[in-house]
Amino acid sequence: MSTSEIIFEVCEDEVDGGYTAHALGYGIHTQGDSLEELRIMVKDAVACYFDDPTQAPKIIRLHFVRDEVLIQ
């Protein structure tokens, strides 16, 4: 049974720069110095996780998360 979609939560590292991503519901984690590199790394991580290409999701969605701190 193949998965049609996988969602990665993406966070920007405000201290060191770059981005980290982890798949919701799967043990897939990766990172990249730029968004372009992150996209490549996510595709590679998904391909490595799903040994059988027929089991890999057809859609990879990146969900960007941004934390904001407000101080009064």
PDB file of N, CA, C and O in Angstrom, chain B, residues numbered from 101:
ATOM      1  N   MET B 101       0.845  -1.180   0.000  1.00  0.00           N
ATOM      2  CA  MET B 101       0.000   0.000   0.000  1.00  0.00           C
ATOM      3  C   MET B 101       0.892   1.245   0.000  1.00  0.00           C
ATOM      4  O   MET B 101       1.732   1.393   0.887  1.00  0.00           O
ATOM      5  N   SER B 102       0.729   2.120  -0.953  1.00  0.00           N
ATOM      6  CA  SER B 102       1.558   3.320  -1.029  1.00  0.00           C
ATOM      7  C   SER B 102       0.885   4.482  -0.306  1.00  0.00           C
ATOM      8  O   SER B 102      -0.339   4.545  -0.193  1.00  0.00           O
ATOM      9  N   THR B 103       1.699   5.376   0.169  1.00  0.00           N
ATOM     10  CA  THR B 103       1.234   6.591   0.814  1.00  0.00           C
ATOM     11  C   THR B 103       1.168   7.669  -0.259  1.00  0.00           C
ATOM     12  O   THR B 103       2.112   7.825  -1.034  1.00  0.00           O
ATOM     13  N   SER B 104       0.074   8.412  -0.318  1.00  0.00           N
ATOM     14  CA  SER B 104      -0.052   9.409  -1.385  1.00  0.00           C
ATOM     15  C   SER B 104       0.652  10.721  -1.062  1.00  0.00           C
ATOM     16  O   SER B 104       1.043  11.460  -1.965  1.00  0.00           O
ATOM     17  N   GLU B 105       0.814  11.009   0.241  1.00  0.00           N
ATOM     18  CA  GLU B 105       1.398  12.300   0.620  1.00  0.00           C
ATOM     19  C   GLU B 105       2.158  12.166   1.931  1.00  0.00           C
ATOM     20  O   GLU B 105       1.775  11.388   2.805  1.00  0.00           O
ATOM     21  N   ILE B 106       3.230  12.925   2.061  1.00  0.00           N
ATOM     22  CA  ILE B 106       3.979  13.009   3.306  1.00  0.00           C
ATOM     23  C   ILE B 106       4.221  14.487   3.585  1.00  0.00           C
ATOM     24  O   ILE B 106       4.513  15.258   2.671  1.00  0.00           O
ATOM     25  N   ILE B 107       4.101  14.878   4.853  1.00  0.00           N
ATOM     26  CA  ILE B 107       4.246  16.289   5.243  1.00  0.00           C
ATOM     27  C   ILE B 107       5.469  16.442   6.131  1.00  0.00           C
ATOM     28  O   ILE B 107       5.645  15.713   7.107  1.00  0.00           O
ATOM     29  N   PHE B 108       6.306  17.402   5.773  1.00  0.00           N
ATOM     30  CA  PHE B 108       7.475  17.743   6.577  1.00  0.00           C
ATOM     31  C   PHE B 108       7.237  19.090   7.258  1.00  0.00           C
ATOM     32  O   PHE B 108       6.796  20.050   6.626  1.00  0.00           O
ATOM     33  N   GLU B 109       7.532  19.143   8.540  1.00  0.00           N
ATOM     34  CA  GLU B 109       7.501  20.404   9.271  1.00  0.00           C
ATOM     35  C   GLU B 109       8.898  21.009   9.160  1.00  0.00           C
ATOM     36  O   GLU B 109       9.887  20.375   9.528  1.00  0.00           O
ATOM     37  N   VAL B 110       8.974  22.240   8.651  1.00  0.00           N
ATOM     38  CA  VAL B 110      10.248  22.898   8.390  1.00  0.00           C
ATOM     39  C   VAL B 110      10.408  24.086   9.332  1.00  0.00           C
ATOM     40  O   VAL B 110       9.506  24.913   9.465  1.00  0.00           O
ATOM     41  N   CYS B 111      11.568  24.162   9.984  1.00  0.00           N
ATOM     42  CA  CYS B 111      11.890  25.282  10.870  1.00  0.00           C
ATOM     43  C   CYS B 111      13.213  25.899  10.435  1.00  0.00           C
ATOM     44  O   CYS B 111      14.146  25.197  10.044  1.00  0.00           O
ATOM     45  N   GLU B 112      13.271  27.204  10.509  1.00  0.00           N
ATOM     46  CA  GLU B 112      14.512  27.916  10.211  1.00  0.00           C
ATOM     47  C   GLU B 112      15.323  28.030  11.488  1.00  0.00           C
ATOM     48  O   GLU B 112      14.785  28.376  12.540  1.00  0.00           O
ATOM     49  N   ASP B 113      16.615  27.741  11.403  1.00  0.00           N
ATOM     50  CA  ASP B 113      17.500  27.867  12.552  1.00  0.00           C
ATOM     51  C   ASP B 113      17.972  29.313  12.617  1.00  0.00           C
ATOM     52  O   ASP B 113      18.847  29.724  11.854  1.00  0.00           O
ATOM     53  N   GLU B 114      17.392  30.075  13.525  1.00  0.00           N
ATOM     54  CA  GLU B 114      17.687  31.508  13.600  1.00  0.00           C
ATOM     55  C   GLU B 114      19.077  31.802  14.145  1.00  0.00           C
ATOM     56  O   GLU B 114      19.599  32.894  13.921  1.00  0.00           O
ATOM     57  N   VAL B 115      19.689  30.861  14.852  1.00  0.00           N
ATOM     58  CA  VAL B 115      21.015  31.068  15.421  1.00  0.00           C
ATOM     59  C   VAL B 115      22.103  30.757  14.395  1.00  0.00           C
ATOM     60  O   VAL B 115      22.975  31.586  14.137  1.00  0.00           O
ATOM     61  N   ASP B 116      22.047  29.564  13.816  1.00  0.00           N
ATOM     62  CA  ASP B 116      23.098  29.117  12.900  1.00  0.00           C
ATOM     63  C   ASP B 116      22.735  29.268  11.430  1.00  0.00           C
ATOM     64  O   ASP B 116      23.582  29.066  10.560  1.00  0.00           O
ATOM     65  N   GLY B 117      21.476  29.623  11.141  1.00  0.00           N
ATOM     66  CA  GLY B 117      21.026  29.683   9.757  1.00  0.00           C
ATOM     67  C   GLY B 117      20.676  28.293   9.261  1.00  0.00           C
ATOM     68  O   GLY B 117      20.901  27.304   9.958  1.00  0.00           O
ATOM     69  N   GLY B 118      20.138  28.218   8.085  1.00  0.00           N
ATOM     70  CA  GLY B 118      19.756  26.928   7.525  1.00  0.00           C
ATOM     71  C   GLY B 118      18.375  26.503   7.988  1.00  0.00           C
ATOM     72  O   GLY B 118      17.668  27.252   8.663  1.00  0.00           O
ATOM     73  N   TYR B 119      18.006  25.291   7.614  1.00  0.00           N
ATOM     74  CA  TYR B 119      16.662  24.779   7.878  1.00  0.00           C
ATOM     75  C   TYR B 119      16.729  23.328   8.321  1.00  0.00           C
ATOM     76  O   TYR B 119      17.612  22.581   7.900  1.00  0.00           O
ATOM     77  N   THR B 120      15.793  22.933   9.174  1.00  0.00           N
ATOM     78  CA  THR B 120      15.629  21.539   9.557  1.00  0.00           C
ATOM     79  C   THR B 120      14.218  21.108   9.177  1.00  0.00           C
ATOM     80  O   THR B 120      13.293  21.920   9.156  1.00  0.00           O
ATOM     81  N   ALA B 121      14.064  19.826   8.878  1.00  0.00           N
ATOM     82  CA  ALA B 121      12.756  19.303   8.501  1.00  0.00           C
ATOM     83  C   ALA B 121      12.575  17.915   9.084  1.00  0.00           C
ATOM     84  O   ALA B 121      13.504  17.107   9.092  1.00  0.00           O
ATOM     85  N   HIS B 122      11.366  17.640   9.575  1.00  0.00           N
ATOM     86  CA  HIS B 122      11.049  16.282  10.006  1.00  0.00           C
ATOM     87  C   HIS B 122       9.650  15.916   9.529  1.00  0.00           C
ATOM     88  O   HIS B 122       8.732  16.736   9.526  1.00  0.00           O
ATOM     89  N   ALA B 123       9.522  14.665   9.129  1.00  0.00           N
ATOM     90  CA  ALA B 123       8.260  14.177   8.577  1.00  0.00           C
ATOM     91  C   ALA B 123       7.290  13.863   9.706  1.00  0.00           C
ATOM     92  O   ALA B 123       7.663  13.236  10.698  1.00  0.00           O
ATOM     93  N   LEU B 124       6.058  14.297   9.554  1.00  0.00           N
ATOM     94  CA  LEU B 124       5.035  14.013  10.547  1.00  0.00           C
ATOM     95  C   LEU B 124       4.586  12.558  10.386  1.00  0.00           C
ATOM     96  O   LEU B 124       4.119  12.150   9.323  1.00  0.00           O
ATOM     97  N   GLY B 125       4.739  11.791  11.461  1.00  0.00           N
ATOM     98  CA  GLY B 125       4.330  10.396  11.445  1.00  0.00           C
ATOM     99  C   GLY B 125       5.370   9.417  10.949  1.00  0.00           C
ATOM    100  O   GLY B 125       5.108   8.216  10.889  1.00  0.00           O
ATOM    101  N   TYR B 126       6.539   9.901  10.593  1.00  0.00           N
ATOM    102  CA  TYR B 126       7.628   9.051  10.111  1.00  0.00           C
ATOM    103  C   TYR B 126       8.931   9.468  10.786  1.00  0.00           C
ATOM    104  O   TYR B 126       9.062  10.608  11.233  1.00  0.00           O
ATOM    105  N   GLY B 127       9.868   8.574  10.859  1.00  0.00           N
ATOM    106  CA  GLY B 127      11.173   8.879  11.448  1.00  0.00           C
ATOM    107  C   GLY B 127      12.146   9.416  10.427  1.00  0.00           C
ATOM    108  O   GLY B 127      13.253   8.899  10.275  1.00  0.00           O
ATOM    109  N   ILE B 128      11.735  10.450   9.730  1.00  0.00           N
ATOM    110  CA  ILE B 128      12.587  11.046   8.694  1.00  0.00           C
ATOM    111  C   ILE B 128      12.943  12.468   9.117  1.00  0.00           C
ATOM    112  O   ILE B 128      12.064  13.298   9.344  1.00  0.00           O
ATOM    113  N   HIS B 129      14.243  12.736   9.219  1.00  0.00           N
ATOM    114  CA  HIS B 129      14.740  14.054   9.609  1.00  0.00           C
ATOM    115  C   HIS B 129      15.882  14.431   8.673  1.00  0.00           C
ATOM    116  O   HIS B 129      16.675  13.579   8.270  1.00  0.00           O
ATOM    117  N   THR B 130      15.958  15.705   8.334  1.00  0.00           N
ATOM    118  CA  THR B 130      17.058  16.169   7.484  1.00  0.00           C
ATOM    119  C   THR B 130      17.244  17.661   7.674  1.00  0.00           C
ATOM    120  O   THR B 130      16.471  18.310   8.379  1.00  0.00           O
ATOM    121  N   GLN B 131      18.270  18.198   7.043  1.00  0.00           N
ATOM    122  CA  GLN B 131      18.547  19.633   7.148  1.00  0.00           C
ATOM    123  C   GLN B 131      19.252  20.119   5.898  1.00  0.00           C
ATOM    124  O   GLN B 131      19.773  19.328   5.111  1.00  0.00           O
ATOM    125  N   GLY B 132      19.261  21.442   5.727  1.00  0.00           N
ATOM    126  CA  GLY B 132      19.951  22.051   4.597  1.00  0.00           C
ATOM    127  C   GLY B 132      20.320  23.484   4.924  1.00  0.00           C
ATOM    128  O   GLY B 132      19.669  24.135   5.740  1.00  0.00           O
ATOM    129  N   ASP B 133      21.367  23.967   4.282  1.00  0.00           N
ATOM    130  CA  ASP B 133      21.827  25.335   4.521  1.00  0.00           C
ATOM    131  C   ASP B 133      20.950  26.369   3.825  1.00  0.00           C
ATOM    132  O   ASP B 133      20.907  27.527   4.241  1.00  0.00           O
ATOM    133  N   SER B 134      20.249  25.958   2.767  1.00  0.00           N
ATOM    134  CA  SER B 134      19.363  26.859   2.033  1.00  0.00           C
ATOM    135  C   SER B 134      18.068  26.102   1.731  1.00  0.00           C
ATOM    136  O   SER B 134      18.001  24.887   1.915  1.00  0.00           O
ATOM    137  N   LEU B 135      17.055  26.812   1.275  1.00  0.00           N
ATOM    138  CA  LEU B 135      15.806  26.145   0.920  1.00  0.00           C
ATOM    139  C   LEU B 135      16.010  25.198  -0.253  1.00  0.00           C
ATOM    140  O   LEU B 135      15.421  24.118  -0.290  1.00  0.00           O
ATOM    141  N   GLU B 136      16.831  25.592  -1.202  1.00  0.00           N
ATOM    142  CA  GLU B 136      17.120  24.732  -2.356  1.00  0.00           C
ATOM    143  C   GLU B 136      17.776  23.426  -1.902  1.00  0.00           C
ATOM    144  O   GLU B 136      17.388  22.340  -2.333  1.00  0.00           O
ATOM    145  N   GLU B 137      18.771  23.549  -1.029  1.00  0.00           N
ATOM    146  CA  GLU B 137      19.449  22.360  -0.511  1.00  0.00           C
ATOM    147  C   GLU B 137      18.488  21.510   0.329  1.00  0.00           C
ATOM    148  O   GLU B 137      18.520  20.282   0.246  1.00  0.00           O
ATOM    149  N   LEU B 138      17.646  22.144   1.127  1.00  0.00           N
ATOM    150  CA  LEU B 138      16.685  21.414   1.947  1.00  0.00           C
ATOM    151  C   LEU B 138      15.742  20.586   1.075  1.00  0.00           C
ATOM    152  O   LEU B 138      15.462  19.429   1.389  1.00  0.00           O
ATOM    153  N   ARG B 139      15.259  21.167  -0.002  1.00  0.00           N
ATOM    154  CA  ARG B 139      14.353  20.434  -0.908  1.00  0.00           C
ATOM    155  C   ARG B 139      15.041  19.175  -1.460  1.00  0.00           C
ATOM    156  O   ARG B 139      14.429  18.109  -1.535  1.00  0.00           O
ATOM    157  N   ILE B 140      16.292  19.309  -1.838  1.00  0.00           N
ATOM    158  CA  ILE B 140      17.057  18.164  -2.347  1.00  0.00           C
ATOM    159  C   ILE B 140      17.228  17.121  -1.252  1.00  0.00           C
ATOM    160  O   ILE B 140      17.060  15.926  -1.497  1.00  0.00           O
ATOM    161  N   MET B 141      17.560  17.567  -0.047  1.00  0.00           N
ATOM    162  CA  MET B 141      17.790  16.651   1.069  1.00  0.00           C
ATOM    163  C   MET B 141      16.503  15.936   1.477  1.00  0.00           C
ATOM    164  O   MET B 141      16.542  14.756   1.826  1.00  0.00           O
ATOM    165  N   VAL B 142      15.370  16.626   1.440  1.00  0.00           N
ATOM    166  CA  VAL B 142      14.089  16.004   1.779  1.00  0.00           C
ATOM    167  C   VAL B 142      13.763  14.896   0.773  1.00  0.00           C
ATOM    168  O   VAL B 142      13.382  13.794   1.167  1.00  0.00           O
ATOM    169  N   LYS B 143      13.911  15.182  -0.505  1.00  0.00           N
ATOM    170  CA  LYS B 143      13.642  14.165  -1.529  1.00  0.00           C
ATOM    171  C   LYS B 143      14.550  12.955  -1.345  1.00  0.00           C
ATOM    172  O   LYS B 143      14.101  11.815  -1.461  1.00  0.00           O
ATOM    173  N   ASP B 144      15.823  13.200  -1.059  1.00  0.00           N
ATOM    174  CA  ASP B 144      16.780  12.119  -0.846  1.00  0.00           C
ATOM    175  C   ASP B 144      16.416  11.307   0.394  1.00  0.00           C
ATOM    176  O   ASP B 144      16.483  10.078   0.369  1.00  0.00           O
ATOM    177  N   ALA B 145      16.032  11.980   1.476  1.00  0.00           N
ATOM    178  CA  ALA B 145      15.665  11.293   2.717  1.00  0.00           C
ATOM    179  C   ALA B 145      14.435  10.409   2.518  1.00  0.00           C
ATOM    180  O   ALA B 145      14.377   9.296   3.041  1.00  0.00           O
ATOM    181  N   VAL B 146      13.460  10.900   1.769  1.00  0.00           N
ATOM    182  CA  VAL B 146      12.254  10.111   1.495  1.00  0.00           C
ATOM    183  C   VAL B 146      12.614   8.888   0.652  1.00  0.00           C
ATOM    184  O   VAL B 146      12.132   7.787   0.919  1.00  0.00           O
ATOM    185  N   ALA B 147      13.449   9.073  -0.353  1.00  0.00           N
ATOM    186  CA  ALA B 147      13.865   7.952  -1.204  1.00  0.00           C
ATOM    187  C   ALA B 147      14.617   6.894  -0.398  1.00  0.00           C
ATOM    188  O   ALA B 147      14.459   5.698  -0.648  1.00  0.00           O
ATOM    189  N   CYS B 148      15.422   7.319   0.556  1.00  0.00           N
ATOM    190  CA  CYS B 148      16.168   6.372   1.397  1.00  0.00           C
ATOM    191  C   CYS B 148      15.245   5.644   2.377  1.00  0.00           C
ATOM    192  O   CYS B 148      15.429   4.455   2.639  1.00  0.00           O
ATOM    193  N   TYR B 149      14.268   6.346   2.907  1.00  0.00           N
ATOM    194  CA  TYR B 149      13.358   5.771   3.892  1.00  0.00           C
ATOM    195  C   TYR B 149      12.470   4.702   3.269  1.00  0.00           C
ATOM    196  O   TYR B 149      12.261   3.643   3.860  1.00  0.00           O
ATOM    197  N   PHE B 150      11.949   4.976   2.081  1.00  0.00           N
ATOM    198  CA  PHE B 150      11.081   4.030   1.383  1.00  0.00           C
ATOM    199  C   PHE B 150      11.938   3.260   0.373  1.00  0.00           C
ATOM    200  O   PHE B 150      12.151   3.720  -0.749  1.00  0.00           O
ATOM    201  N   ASP B 151      12.421   2.099   0.778  1.00  0.00           N
ATOM    202  CA  ASP B 151      13.281   1.288  -0.099  1.00  0.00           C
ATOM    203  C   ASP B 151      12.586   0.939  -1.403  1.00  0.00           C
ATOM    204  O   ASP B 151      13.212   0.926  -2.463  1.00  0.00           O
ATOM    205  N   ASP B 152      11.307   0.658  -1.329  1.00  0.00           N
ATOM    206  CA  ASP B 152      10.523   0.293  -2.504  1.00  0.00           C
ATOM    207  C   ASP B 152       9.878   1.558  -3.072  1.00  0.00           C
ATOM    208  O   ASP B 152       9.011   2.138  -2.418  1.00  0.00           O
ATOM    209  N   PRO B 153      10.269   1.999  -4.258  1.00  0.00           N
ATOM    210  CA  PRO B 153       9.721   3.236  -4.828  1.00  0.00           C
ATOM    211  C   PRO B 153       8.196   3.236  -4.964  1.00  0.00           C
ATOM    212  O   PRO B 153       7.574   4.297  -4.969  1.00  0.00           O
ATOM    213  N   THR B 154       7.598   2.053  -5.074  1.00  0.00           N
ATOM    214  CA  THR B 154       6.131   2.002  -5.181  1.00  0.00           C
ATOM    215  C   THR B 154       5.453   2.339  -3.855  1.00  0.00           C
ATOM    216  O   THR B 154       4.265   2.659  -3.835  1.00  0.00           O
ATOM    217  N   GLN B 155       6.194   2.271  -2.747  1.00  0.00           N
ATOM    218  CA  GLN B 155       5.652   2.591  -1.431  1.00  0.00           C
ATOM    219  C   GLN B 155       5.846   4.067  -1.071  1.00  0.00           C
ATOM    220  O   GLN B 155       5.218   4.564  -0.136  1.00  0.00           O
ATOM    221  N   ALA B 156       6.699   4.755  -1.799  1.00  0.00           N
ATOM    222  CA  ALA B 156       7.002   6.164  -1.505  1.00  0.00           C
ATOM    223  C   ALA B 156       5.813   7.053  -1.863  1.00  0.00           C
ATOM    224  O   ALA B 156       5.080   6.765  -2.810  1.00  0.00           O
ATOM    225  N   PRO B 157       5.624   8.130  -1.108  1.00  0.00           N
ATOM    226  CA  PRO B 157       4.515   9.041  -1.406  1.00  0.00           C
ATOM    227  C   PRO B 157       4.728   9.763  -2.730  1.00  0.00           C
ATOM    228  O   PRO B 157       5.860  10.016  -3.141  1.00  0.00           O
ATOM    229  N   LYS B 158       3.639  10.084  -3.377  1.00  0.00           N
ATOM    230  CA  LYS B 158       3.708  10.808  -4.651  1.00  0.00           C
ATOM    231  C   LYS B 158       3.887  12.307  -4.431  1.00  0.00           C
ATOM    232  O   LYS B 158       4.438  13.004  -5.283  1.00  0.00           O
ATOM    233  N   ILE B 159       3.415  12.804  -3.274  1.00  0.00           N
ATOM    234  CA  ILE B 159       3.493  14.238  -2.968  1.00  0.00           C
ATOM    235  C   ILE B 159       4.272  14.418  -1.672  1.00  0.00           C
ATOM    236  O   ILE B 159       4.017  13.736  -0.679  1.00  0.00           O
ATOM    237  N   ILE B 160       5.230  15.352  -1.696  1.00  0.00           N
ATOM    238  CA  ILE B 160       5.963  15.752  -0.492  1.00  0.00           C
ATOM    239  C   ILE B 160       5.602  17.204  -0.225  1.00  0.00           C
ATOM    240  O   ILE B 160       5.847  18.085  -1.048  1.00  0.00           O
ATOM    241  N   ARG B 161       5.018  17.433   0.935  1.00  0.00           N
ATOM    242  CA  ARG B 161       4.576  18.788   1.290  1.00  0.00           C
ATOM    243  C   ARG B 161       5.486  19.338   2.391  1.00  0.00           C
ATOM    244  O   ARG B 161       5.768  18.654   3.374  1.00  0.00           O
ATOM    245  N   LEU B 162       5.938  20.581   2.214  1.00  0.00           N
ATOM    246  CA  LEU B 162       6.740  21.260   3.230  1.00  0.00           C
ATOM    247  C   LEU B 162       5.859  22.273   3.945  1.00  0.00           C
ATOM    248  O   LEU B 162       5.294  23.172   3.322  1.00  0.00           O
ATOM    249  N   HIS B 163       5.748  22.116   5.268  1.00  0.00           N
ATOM    250  CA  HIS B 163       4.950  23.027   6.088  1.00  0.00           C
ATOM    251  C   HIS B 163       5.930  23.869   6.908  1.00  0.00           C
ATOM    252  O   HIS B 163       6.618  23.348   7.785  1.00  0.00           O
ATOM    253  N   PHE B 164       5.989  25.157   6.623  1.00  0.00           N
ATOM    254  CA  PHE B 164       6.941  26.042   7.289  1.00  0.00           C
ATOM    255  C   PHE B 164       6.359  26.555   8.601  1.00  0.00           C
ATOM    256  O   PHE B 164       5.243  27.074   8.651  1.00  0.00           O
ATOM    257  N   VAL B 165       7.149  26.394   9.663  1.00  0.00           N
ATOM    258  CA  VAL B 165       6.745  26.804  11.000  1.00  0.00           C
ATOM    259  C   VAL B 165       7.649  27.950  11.429  1.00  0.00           C
ATOM    260  O   VAL B 165       8.868  27.899  11.270  1.00  0.00           O
ATOM    261  N   ARG B 166       7.029  28.968  11.968  1.00  0.00           N
ATOM    262  CA  ARG B 166       7.808  30.126  12.411  1.00  0.00           C
ATOM    263  C   ARG B 166       7.383  30.488  13.822  1.00  0.00           C
ATOM    264  O   ARG B 166       6.208  30.751  14.080  1.00  0.00           O
ATOM    265  N   ASP B 167       8.339  30.500  14.727  1.00  0.00           N
ATOM    266  CA  ASP B 167       8.065  30.918  16.104  1.00  0.00           C
ATOM    267  C   ASP B 167       8.317  32.403  16.229  1.00  0.00           C
ATOM    268  O   ASP B 167       9.269  32.943  15.666  1.00  0.00           O
ATOM    269  N   GLU B 168       7.457  33.041  16.967  1.00  0.00           N
ATOM    270  CA  GLU B 168       7.589  34.474  17.186  1.00  0.00           C
ATOM    271  C   GLU B 168       7.459  34.742  18.680  1.00  0.00           C
ATOM    272  O   GLU B 168       6.501  34.294  19.311  1.00  0.00           O
ATOM    273  N   VAL B 169       8.400  35.457  19.238  1.00  0.00           N
ATOM    274  CA  VAL B 169       8.383  35.771  20.652  1.00  0.00           C
ATOM    275  C   VAL B 169       8.013  37.230  20.832  1.00  0.00           C
ATOM    276  O   VAL B 169       8.630  38.120  20.247  1.00  0.00           O
ATOM    277  N   LEU B 170       7.005  37.462  21.644  1.00  0.00           N
ATOM    278  CA  LEU B 170       6.567  38.827  21.950  1.00  0.00           C
ATOM    279  C   LEU B 170       6.903  39.120  23.405  1.00  0.00           C
ATOM    280  O   LEU B 170       6.610  38.324  24.297  1.00  0.00           O
ATOM    281  N   ILE B 171       7.511  40.251  23.625  1.00  0.00           N
ATOM    282  CA  ILE B 171       7.887  40.671  24.980  1.00  0.00           C
ATOM    283  C   ILE B 171       7.174  41.984  25.269  1.00  0.00           C
ATOM    284  O   ILE B 171       7.191  42.909  24.457  1.00  0.00           O
ATOM    285  N   GLN B 172       6.559  42.047  26.418  1.00  0.00           N
ATOM    286  CA  GLN B 172       5.883  43.294  26.799  1.00  0.00           C
ATOM    287  C   GLN B 172       6.781  44.140  27.642  1.00  0.00           C
ATOM    288  O   GLN B 172       6.390  45.229  28.061  1.00  0.00           O
TER     289      GLN B 172
END
